[in-house]
Amino acid sequence: MNWDKLYRKKLTDVATALSKIESGNRVYLGGGAGVPIQLSQALVDRASELRDVEITHILTFADAPYIDPKYEGVFRVNALFIGHNVRKAVQQGRADFTPVFLSEIPNMFRNGRLPIDVALIAVSPPDEHGFCSMGVEVGTTKPAAENARIVIAEVNRQMPRTLGDSFIHISRFDHIVEVDYPIPEAPQGGSSDEHLQVGANIAELIPDGATLQMGIGSIPDAVLRNLGSHKELGIHTELFSDGVIDMVERGVITCARKNFHPGKIVAGFLFGTKELYDFVDNNPMIEMHPTDYVNDPFNIARNDNMVAINSALQIDLTGQVCADSIGTRFYSGVGGQIDFMRGAARSQGGLPIIAFLSTAKGGELSRIVPKLYEGSGVVTTRNDIHYVVTEFGAVDLYGLTVRERAKALISISAPQFRDELTHAARELGYI
């Protein structure tokens, strides 16, 4: 049977496709901007027929109707990274959170630690050989689809065809549903003067020819805006957004000096505007790969001058970084922070960086604190910390004593908190 006949045989409507899901199943839902929106929205239509269905996913950029309290006992989310759409449910105990490094999620699907019954995924239309691209989210979705008992695919005409290790053959699908809707977008946010100063402080550390890891948000955008005079930069990152496009077109990002996948931007998933999705479509400069490959610290370290830029909710005066919780309230997850911090630390000339605005709540709270809030999770340990950057400067804590670290961190804290932090450091016996 040729692939076209096989495709037509598997093509069906949403209701028939979702009939494969049974009570007690674990259902993986494609993440990021690669959410199969029609399938996920229609899943709740079967609520009266199901019980105890676990919906597992990473961060998703779409509505999550299955999280509604009225579906308690029917659907329960297991978030591998907490997004805004499930955060309240996790904090209220109506949804679960599994702490895990992003690099290790694919193997959890493979080794049976987190077996998948049904994978709901979004893909591009098939090429002439019957292969669909996973498009904007390859990272954890391709491994889930490869290891699920049942795969139900939304074939979206508007999903870009990204290259790399991003393809799956239609023979792997049990059901196919054709859709035609725009991929979820995230317009570029503005950067404040403070964000731009953080970006400028980071840019001063970055040498020509460096390879960058950065995500989306005001600080990554601010960094890119400060790199216009740099030369031959590269990208190896779990996620990138629109800010990369201009830097490629201006010749700042060429990936020419990368040791690992030279000439290629390597990523696991992406999220931005339609301009970004058009840019990556069939673009041979872009390679998408699963996260056990992209986020493997040993692969990351293969690039010389690897610069990892990650953020924090708080950092204490010894260098412990909290990035996943506010006290005992889970907020996000570990993601790839440790993967890239450790990879960059082992790179020749690498720069592991934690960057953030020095204050929160409009200047009311210092993010640099004597002690993390009670119950806060330590994501980057004091043993892993290197560079810390705020709008007030950059310090390298690696190899420093606790006394030296406390003084260095106080020097880049907001001025209105420095006396308070110094007093606390003395009370704690740090200085």
C-alpha positions in Angstrom: 0.0 0.0 0.0 1.5 3.4 -1.0 1.6 6.1 1.6 -1.2 8.1 0.0 -3.7 5.3 0.3 -2.5 4.6 3.8 -3.0 8.2 4.7 -6.6 8.2 3.4 -7.3 5.0 5.3 -6.3 6.6 8.6 -8.0 9.9 8.0 -11.1 10.4 10.2 -13.1 12.9 12.2 -12.2 14.2 15.7 -14.8 12.2 17.5 -13.7 8.9 16.0 -10.0 9.6 16.6 -10.6 10.4 20.3 -12.7 7.3 20.8 -9.4 5.5 21.1 -8.9 7.1 24.5 -10.1 4.9 27.4 -10.5 5.4 31.2 -7.3 5.1 33.0 -5.1 6.1 30.1 -2.2 8.4 30.2 -2.5 10.8 27.4 0.5 12.9 26.2 -0.5 16.3 24.8 1.9 18.0 22.3 3.6 21.0 24.0 4.6 24.6 23.4 3.0 26.1 20.3 2.6 22.5 18.9 -0.6 21.8 20.9 -3.1 19.9 18.8 -5.8 22.5 19.7 -8.8 20.8 18.0 -8.1 17.5 19.6 -7.4 19.0 23.1 -10.5 21.1 23.0 -12.7 18.2 21.8 -11.3 15.9 24.5 -13.6 17.4 27.1 -16.6 16.4 25.0 -15.9 12.8 26.1 -15.9 13.7 29.8 -19.1 11.8 30.6 -17.6 8.6 29.2 -14.2 8.7 30.9 -12.6 8.4 34.3 -9.1 8.8 35.7 -7.5 10.0 32.4 -4.1 11.6 33.1 -3.1 14.3 30.7 0.7 14.8 30.6 2.5 17.7 29.0 5.2 20.3 29.3 4.5 24.0 28.9 1.6 24.6 26.5 0.6 27.8 24.8 -3.1 27.2 24.5 -6.3 27.0 26.6 -6.6 23.9 28.8 -10.3 23.3 29.1 -9.7 19.9 30.7 -8.3 21.6 33.8 -11.7 22.9 34.8 -12.7 21.8 38.3 -15.9 20.3 37.0 -13.8 17.5 35.3 -12.3 16.4 38.6 -12.2 12.6 38.6 -12.3 12.6 34.8 -9.1 14.4 33.8 -6.0 15.1 35.9 -3.0 17.0 34.5 0.5 15.9 35.2 2.6 18.9 34.3 6.3 18.3 33.5 6.7 22.1 33.4 4.0 24.4 34.8 2.5 27.1 32.5 0.1 29.8 33.4 -2.8 27.7 32.1 -2.4 25.0 34.8 -0.5 26.9 37.5 -3.6 27.6 39.7 -4.7 24.0 39.5 -1.3 22.7 40.5 -1.1 25.1 43.4 -4.6 24.1 44.5 -3.7 20.4 44.4 -6.1 19.7 41.5 -3.2 18.9 39.2 0.2 17.2 39.6 3.7 18.4 38.9 6.6 16.1 38.1 10.0 17.7 38.7 12.4 16.6 35.9 15.2 17.9 33.8 14.0 18.6 30.3 16.9 16.5 28.9 15.6 13.4 30.8 11.9 13.5 29.7 12.3 11.5 26.5 14.0 8.7 28.3 11.2 8.5 30.8 8.8 7.7 27.9 11.3 5.1 26.5 12.2 3.2 29.7 8.7 2.9 31.1 9.1 5.3 33.9 6.3 7.4 32.3 4.6 5.1 29.7 2.3 6.8 27.3 -0.9 5.2 26.2 -2.1 7.8 23.7 -0.1 10.7 22.1 -2.1 13.6 20.7 0.3 15.6 18.4 0.3 18.3 15.7 2.3 17.9 12.5 2.8 19.4 9.1 1.2 17.8 6.0 3.3 14.8 4.7 6.0 15.2 2.1 6.3 13.1 -1.1 7.6 10.2 1.0 4.9 10.2 3.6 6.9 12.0 6.4 5.3 14.7 8.5 7.4 17.3 10.4 6.7 17.9 14.1 7.1 21.6 13.2 7.4 24.0 16.1 7.7 21.4 18.9 10.0 18.4 18.5 11.6 18.4 21.9 9.4 16.1 23.9 6.6 15.4 21.5 8.6 13.3 19.0 9.9 10.9 21.7 6.3 10.7 23.1 4.9 9.8 19.7 7.7 7.2 19.1 6.9 5.4 22.3 3.1 5.8 22.7 0.8 2.8 22.1 -1.6 4.9 20.1 -0.8 8.1 18.1 -3.5 10.5 17.0 -2.2 13.3 14.7 -3.6 16.6 13.7 -2.2 17.4 10.3 -2.3 21.2 10.1 -1.8 23.0 6.8 -0.3 25.9 8.7 2.3 23.9 10.6 5.8 24.8 9.3 8.0 22.0 8.0 11.1 22.2 10.2 14.2 20.1 9.4 16.6 18.1 11.5 15.4 15.1 13.6 11.8 16.3 13.3 10.1 13.7 11.1 7.6 11.0 11.7 6.0 8.7 9.0 2.3 8.5 8.7 2.5 4.7 9.1 3.1 5.5 12.8 -0.3 7.2 13.2 -3.4 5.3 14.2 -5.8 8.2 13.3 -5.3 11.4 11.3 -7.4 14.5 11.6 -6.9 17.3 9.1 -7.1 20.9 10.4 -6.3 24.3 9.1 -5.7 27.0 11.8 -2.9 29.4 12.7 -0.2 28.2 15.1 -0.4 29.9 18.5 1.6 33.1 18.5 3.5 35.3 21.0 4.2 38.8 19.8 7.5 40.2 20.9 7.3 42.0 24.2 9.0 45.3 24.9 12.1 45.6 27.0 12.3 48.2 29.7 15.3 50.4 30.3 16.2 48.0 33.1 15.9 45.0 30.9 18.1 46.6 28.2 20.7 47.4 30.9 20.8 43.7 31.9 21.1 42.8 28.2 24.0 45.3 27.8 25.8 43.8 30.9 25.4 40.3 29.4 26.5 41.4 26.0 29.8 42.7 27.4 30.6 39.2 28.6 29.9 37.5 25.2 32.9 37.1 22.8 32.6 37.0 19.0 32.0 33.5 17.8 30.1 32.4 20.9 27.2 30.0 20.8 24.1 31.2 22.7 21.3 29.5 24.6 18.4 31.8 25.4 14.6 31.6 25.6 11.9 34.1 25.1 11.0 37.1 27.1 12.3 40.6 27.9 15.8 39.7 28.9 16.6 37.4 25.9 15.2 40.1 23.6 17.3 42.7 25.4 20.5 40.6 25.0 19.9 40.2 21.3 19.3 44.0 20.9 22.8 44.5 22.4 24.6 42.1 20.2 24.4 44.1 16.9 28.2 44.7 16.7 29.1 41.0 17.5 30.4 38.7 14.8 29.7 35.0 13.8 27.5 34.1 16.8 25.8 30.7 16.9 22.6 29.3 18.5 22.2 26.0 20.4 19.1 26.4 22.6 16.0 24.6 23.8 13.8 27.4 22.5 14.1 30.5 20.4 11.8 33.3 19.1 11.5 36.1 16.6 14.5 38.1 17.9 16.9 35.6 16.1 15.5 36.5 12.7 16.9 40.0 12.5 20.3 38.8 13.8 20.5 36.2 11.1 19.5 38.6 8.4 22.1 41.1 9.6 24.8 38.5 9.5 25.4 38.6 13.3 24.2 35.0 13.8 25.9 32.7 11.2 26.7 29.7 13.4 30.0 29.5 11.4 32.2 29.0 14.4 30.1 26.3 16.1 32.0 23.1 16.8 28.7 21.1 17.0 26.4 21.4 14.0 28.4 24.2 12.4 26.2 26.5 10.3 23.0 25.3 12.0 20.7 26.8 14.6 19.8 23.9 16.8 16.7 23.9 19.0 14.0 21.7 20.5 11.0 23.9 20.1 10.1 27.5 19.2 7.5 30.0 19.9 6.8 33.4 18.3 4.9 35.1 15.6 3.9 34.0 12.1 7.0 35.7 10.9 9.1 33.2 12.9 7.1 30.2 11.6 7.5 31.4 8.0 11.2 31.9 8.6 11.8 28.4 9.9 9.6 26.7 7.3 11.9 24.4 5.2 14.9 26.5 6.2 18.1 24.4 6.1 19.7 26.6 8.6 17.3 25.4 11.3 17.6 22.0 12.9 15.1 20.8 15.4 15.9 17.8 17.7 14.4 16.1 20.8 15.4 17.5 24.1 17.6 14.5 25.2 19.8 15.6 22.3 19.6 19.4 22.4 19.7 19.6 26.2 22.3 16.9 26.8 25.0 18.7 28.8 27.7 16.8 26.9 26.4 17.9 23.5 26.0 21.5 24.8 29.7 21.5 26.0 30.8 20.4 22.5 30.4 24.1 21.4 33.3 26.3 22.5 32.4 29.6 24.2 28.9 28.3 25.0 26.9 31.0 26.7 23.8 29.8 28.7 21.5 32.6 29.8 18.8 31.6 32.3 16.7 33.4 34.9 15.7 33.2 38.6 12.9 34.1 40.9 15.4 34.5 43.8 19.0 34.0 44.6 20.4 33.9 48.2 23.7 35.3 49.3 25.5 32.0 49.0 24.5 31.6 45.3 21.5 29.2 45.6 19.1 29.9 42.7 15.3 29.3 43.0 13.6 29.4 39.6 10.7 27.0 39.9 8.7 28.1 43.0 7.8 30.9 45.2 8.2 29.4 48.7 6.1 26.2 48.7 4.0 27.3 45.7 5.2 25.7 42.5 5.4 28.2 39.7 7.1 26.7 36.7 9.8 23.9 36.6 13.4 23.2 36.2 13.2 23.0 32.4 16.6 23.1 30.8 18.3 25.5 33.3 20.7 22.9 34.8 21.2 21.1 31.5 22.6 24.3 30.0 24.3 25.7 33.1 26.3 22.5 33.4 26.9 22.2 29.7 28.2 25.8 29.4 30.4 25.2 32.5 32.1 22.4 30.7 32.5 24.2 27.4 35.9 25.6 26.5 35.4 29.3 27.3 31.8 28.7 28.4 29.7 31.3 30.3 26.9 30.0 32.5 24.8 33.0 33.3 21.9 33.7 35.7 20.2 37.0 34.8 17.3 38.8 36.2 16.0 42.3 37.3 17.2 43.0 40.8 13.7 43.6 42.2 10.2 42.3 41.9 6.7 43.9 42.5 7.7 47.2 41.1 10.8 47.5 43.3 9.1 46.4 46.5 11.1 43.2 46.8 14.7 42.3 46.3 15.3 39.1 44.2 18.7 38.9 45.9 17.8 37.7 49.5 19.7 36.6 52.6 17.8 33.3 52.5 15.4 31.7 50.0 11.8 31.7 51.1 10.9 28.7 53.2 10.0 25.8 50.9 11.7 27.2 47.8 13.3 24.8 45.5 17.0 25.1 44.6 17.3 24.7 40.9 20.9 25.9 40.3 22.9 24.9 43.4 25.6 27.1 44.9 28.1 24.6 43.5 26.9 25.2 39.9 26.6 29.0 40.0 29.0 31.1 37.9 27.9 34.5 36.5 25.0 36.5 38.0 23.8 39.6 36.1 21.3 42.3 37.1 20.8 45.8 35.8 23.5 46.9 38.3 26.3 44.8 37.0 27.8 41.3 36.6 29.7 39.1 39.0 31.3 35.7 38.7 30.8 33.7 41.9 32.6 30.5 40.8 35.4 29.7 43.2 34.5 32.5 45.6 34.0 32.0 49.4 30.6 32.6 50.9 31.9 35.9 52.3 33.1 37.0 48.8 29.9 35.8 47.2 27.7 37.7 49.6 29.6 40.9 49.0 29.6 40.4 45.2 25.8 39.8 45.1 25.1 42.8 47.4 27.1 44.9 44.9 24.6 44.1 42.1 21.5 44.3 44.2 19.2 47.3 44.0 20.8 50.2 46.1 17.8 50.5 48.4 18.3 47.0 49.7 22.1 46.9 50.1 22.2 48.0 53.7 19.5 45.5 54.7 21.3 42.7 52.8 24.7 43.7 54.4 23.1 43.6 57.9 21.5 40.2 57.2 24.8 38.8 55.9 26.5 39.8 59.1 23.7 38.3 61.2 24.1 35.0 59.3 27.9 35.1 59.8 28.6 35.4 56.0 30.7 38.6 56.3 
